[in-house]
Amino acid sequence: MTRGDGELNLSKGAGGVGAGQEEFESHRGPDDSVDSVVGHGLYPAEAELESIDLSEVDPALADPEAVAEIVAPQRDVQAEVGESLLELREVTMQFGGLTALDAVSFDIKRGEILGLIGPNGAGKTTCFNTMTGVYRPTSGQVRFDGAVLGKLKRNKITRLGIARTFQNIRLFNQMSALENVVVGTDARHRTSVPGALIRAGRHRREEIDAIERGMALLEFVGIGQRATEKARNLPYGDQRRLEIARALATEPKLLCLDEPAAGFNPNEKSALMDLIRKIRDDGYTVLLIEHDMRLVMGVTDRIVVLEFGRKIAEGLPADIRDNQAVIAAYLGVPDDATA
């Protein structure tokens, strides 16, 4: 999907968000602009592409409740609220002679915000990657909403309902913010490649729906006014929010956030906490990896702590705060305590 001067052009996006950082462009003929989108009321014919007043292009987006309803997940989830949505059972991950995860087991319950913390090198990101299909566990099992992930490829895991962001921002920098989010919606599209090539009715409907949902998601995360700006030109904090919007565009059952507050100032961290709560309250389940303990303690419902690839604690934030094993993992222990 590319943006020209004065109009928005769409092409079939690539399935599976976060599978790489490669930039791509798709080219179409001059008569492939989305006139149907302009006529649909999403964009005025002479829209100013550097700034969009969402309340003018789509009045529903001026209503936070309407936005929340559009953004809310529409997928069937087998697990009831409070039941296990994702389960790790004795998961071990080895790289040659290095054991990065050692028989780690825990659950993520539907409707909660679970924090995964630990010192540098504890195995947090490796654990994250085994859940999202980047790595296949050496042993053990990962189950998601009743299905064993096993050897599933990352695009299949995305379709099952797991979406993630990355420590290092991975956006399509030459695309606009809206275009980045629309790429995410492709994970749920059903149009075949031939159908997209001939621009079948289903394909055009999916394009229109993708733009509507993309605009709502940008508004939901607080950057709706930047819809037409290129991703590379967005401030750092807005790029982080854009990654979250793109992940939500896949309509995940579980949203995995990998250090989303990295590089944030205190005000930005506070706003991020509000956004994470807002996402949970809208019906999503959230897994959060984060180094900032104030943020983790302030936003999570439960916390799992790793050290040297092993789980050393699990519980409520208040319990983790006072756990001596956790304190020792972060602060160390006096020499006389180990003598």
VENCOR-V712894 format. One record per backbone hydrogen bond with DSSP energy under -1.0 kcal/mol. NH is the residue of the N-H (numbers start at 1). CO is the residue of the C=O. Records with the same first field share a line. If there is no record, write none. Layout:
NH = CO, CO
This chain:
4 = 7
9 = 2
32 = 29
34 = 8
35 = 33
38 = 34
39 = 35
40 = 36
41 = 38
42 = 37
47 = 44
51 = 48
56 = 53
57 = 53
58 = 54
61 = 58
62 = 59
63 = 60
67 = 63
68 = 64
69 = 65
70 = 66
71 = 67
72 = 68
82 = 110
83 = 80
85 = 108
86 = 108
87 = 143
88 = 106
89 = 141
91 = 104
92 = 139
93 = 101
95 = 98
98 = 95
100 = 93
101 = 93
102 = 309
104 = 91
106 = 88
108 = 86
110 = 83
112 = 109
114 = 286
115 = 302
116 = 288
117 = 304
122 = 119
127 = 123
128 = 124
129 = 125
130 = 126
131 = 127
132 = 128
134 = 129
135 = 129
138 = 92
139 = 92
141 = 89
143 = 87
144 = 147
145 = 85
147 = 144
149 = 142
152 = 149
157 = 153
158 = 154
159 = 155
160 = 156
161 = 157
162 = 157
163 = 254
165 = 256
173 = 171
175 = 172
177 = 229
178 = 227
180 = 176
181 = 177
182 = 178
183 = 179
184 = 180
185 = 181
187 = 184
188 = 185
189 = 186
196 = 192
197 = 193
198 = 194
200 = 195
204 = 200
205 = 201
206 = 202
207 = 203
208 = 204
209 = 205
210 = 206
211 = 207
212 = 208
213 = 209
214 = 210
215 = 211
216 = 212
217 = 213
218 = 214
219 = 215
220 = 216
221 = 217
223 = 218
226 = 223
227 = 224
229 = 226
231 = 175
232 = 173
233 = 230
234 = 231
239 = 235
240 = 236
241 = 237
242 = 238
243 = 239
244 = 240
245 = 241
246 = 242
247 = 243
248 = 244
249 = 245
250 = 247
251 = 248
253 = 161
254 = 161
255 = 285
256 = 163
257 = 287
259 = 289
262 = 259
264 = 261
269 = 265
270 = 266
271 = 267
272 = 268
273 = 269
274 = 270
275 = 271
276 = 272
277 = 273
278 = 274
279 = 275
280 = 276
281 = 277
282 = 278
283 = 280
284 = 279
286 = 112
287 = 255
288 = 114
289 = 257
296 = 292
297 = 293
298 = 294
299 = 295
300 = 296
301 = 113
302 = 113
303 = 315
304 = 115
305 = 313
306 = 117
307 = 310
309 = 122
310 = 307
312 = 305
313 = 305
315 = 303
320 = 316
321 = 317
322 = 318
323 = 320
327 = 323
328 = 324
329 = 325
330 = 326
331 = 327
332 = 328
337 = 334
338 = 335
